[in-house]
Amino acid sequence: MALGSYGKKPTVPELTPIDVDATQQATVAGNQASFADIAKLAAGVNTFNQDQLSALIDRVLGVGARQQIQENLASQLRGEIPLDVRNAIYRGGAERSTATNAFGGGGFTRNIEARDLGLTSLDITNKALSSAEGWLNTSRSPTFDVTSMFFSPQQRLGFQQQQQVAQYQNDLTKAGVAAAPDPNMAALGQAFDSSFNSLETVGGLLGGAASSYGMQRGLSSGAAAGASGGLASSYAADYGGEMAAGGAAAGSSGSY
């Protein structure tokens, strides 16, 4: 790589620890600061829900039915027979008393009619409690839970941990970018490396061609020298043979 196209070693960011006690204190303080607004919101929601349910009951049972039910329950909780029931008993007793008197009977027997119900004040109260519970479940709308708007320490810790990890990753990325080489210098270095590699390739090709040419010249020179030596040896052999033949002919002439 060319000079200046290298990066540098990135700096690893520090991991900031989470203070658990401070998180808990901040959670309590935040919930207390928000309580007034949350309570106001809850009151508005509860009022709206109850008005909607009351209007629905009035449409189903008729206007005034809720008030009558509540009055009867209040009377029964005191151990009393509801007023409409007492009036019905009085009317029935008076009618029977009148009929009895007509046939020689006694006076008005309303107390007997009350005992004929077979109930004590305690029985009436217990029945009223059961009826009141059922009526409350029917006539009472779901209430808004104020605490559902509060943050818990566990939630805050979870948010802080997520934020801590995100911040660490962001800092690490920024450090990597800061340590990366300059884009212009990196591009210049890549261009230089590419040119240098091309020159190396051309040099290798030229060197290989020169070596091959030298080998061919060497082989050609060796072959020529060998051929010349062979001709000289053949010439010397022929000349020696001729000289030997001449000597033999001279010897023959002398003998004559």
Secondary structure in CASP SS format (residue, H / E / C, confidence):
PFRMAT SS
TARGET T0000
AUTHOR 0000-0000-0000
METHOD secondary structure of the structure
MODEL  1
M C 1.00
A C 1.00
L C 1.00
G C 1.00
S C 1.00
Y C 1.00
G C 1.00
K C 1.00
K C 1.00
P C 1.00
T C 1.00
V C 1.00
P C 1.00
E C 1.00
L C 1.00
T C 1.00
P C 1.00
I C 1.00
D C 1.00
V H 1.00
D H 1.00
A H 1.00
T H 1.00
Q H 1.00
Q H 1.00
A H 1.00
T H 1.00
V H 1.00
A H 1.00
G H 1.00
N H 1.00
Q H 1.00
A H 1.00
S H 1.00
F H 1.00
A H 1.00
D H 1.00
I H 1.00
A H 1.00
K H 1.00
L H 1.00
A H 1.00
A H 1.00
G H 1.00
V H 1.00
N H 1.00
T H 1.00
F H 1.00
N H 1.00
Q H 1.00
D H 1.00
Q H 1.00
L H 1.00
S H 1.00
A H 1.00
L H 1.00
I H 1.00
D H 1.00
R H 1.00
V H 1.00
L H 1.00
G C 1.00
V C 1.00
G C 1.00
A H 1.00
R H 1.00
Q H 1.00
Q H 1.00
I H 1.00
Q H 1.00
E H 1.00
N H 1.00
L H 1.00
A H 1.00
S H 1.00
Q H 1.00
L H 1.00
R C 1.00
G C 1.00
E C 1.00
I C 1.00
P C 1.00
L H 1.00
D H 1.00
V H 1.00
R H 1.00
N H 1.00
A H 1.00
I H 1.00
Y H 1.00
R H 1.00
G H 1.00
G H 1.00
A H 1.00
E H 1.00
R H 1.00
S H 1.00
T H 1.00
A H 1.00
T H 1.00
N H 1.00
A H 1.00
F C 1.00
G C 1.00
G C 1.00
G C 1.00
G C 1.00
F C 1.00
T C 1.00
R H 1.00
N H 1.00
I H 1.00
E H 1.00
A H 1.00
R H 1.00
D C 1.00
L C 1.00
G C 1.00
L C 1.00
T C 1.00
S H 1.00
L H 1.00
D H 1.00
I H 1.00
T H 1.00
N H 1.00
K H 1.00
A H 1.00
L H 1.00
S H 1.00
S H 1.00
A H 1.00
E H 1.00
G H 1.00
W H 1.00
L H 1.00
N H 1.00
T H 1.00
S H 1.00
R C 1.00
S C 1.00
P C 1.00
T C 1.00
F C 1.00
D C 1.00
V H 1.00
T H 1.00
S H 1.00
M H 1.00
F C 1.00
F C 1.00
S C 1.00
P H 1.00
Q H 1.00
Q H 1.00
R H 1.00
L H 1.00
G H 1.00
F H 1.00
Q H 1.00
Q H 1.00
Q H 1.00
Q H 1.00
Q H 1.00
V H 1.00
A H 1.00
Q H 1.00
Y H 1.00
Q H 1.00
N H 1.00
D H 1.00
L H 1.00
T H 1.00
K H 1.00
A H 1.00
G H 1.00
V H 1.00
A H 1.00
A H 1.00
A C 1.00
P C 1.00
D C 1.00
P H 1.00
N H 1.00
M H 1.00
A H 1.00
A H 1.00
L H 1.00
G H 1.00
Q H 1.00
A H 1.00
F H 1.00
D H 1.00
S H 1.00
S H 1.00
F H 1.00
N H 1.00
S H 1.00
L H 1.00
E H 1.00
T H 1.00
V H 1.00
G H 1.00
G H 1.00
L H 1.00
L H 1.00
G H 1.00
G H 1.00
A H 1.00
A H 1.00
S H 1.00
S H 1.00
Y H 1.00
G H 1.00
M H 1.00
Q H 1.00
R H 1.00
G H 1.00
L H 1.00
S H 1.00
S H 1.00
G H 1.00
A H 1.00
A H 1.00
A H 1.00
G H 1.00
A H 1.00
S H 1.00
G H 1.00
G H 1.00
L H 1.00
A H 1.00
S H 1.00
S H 1.00
Y H 1.00
A H 1.00
A H 1.00
D H 1.00
Y H 1.00
G H 1.00
G H 1.00
E H 1.00
M H 1.00
A H 1.00
A H 1.00
G H 1.00
G H 1.00
A H 1.00
A H 1.00
A H 1.00
G H 1.00
S H 1.00
S H 1.00
G H 1.00
S C 1.00
Y C 1.00
END
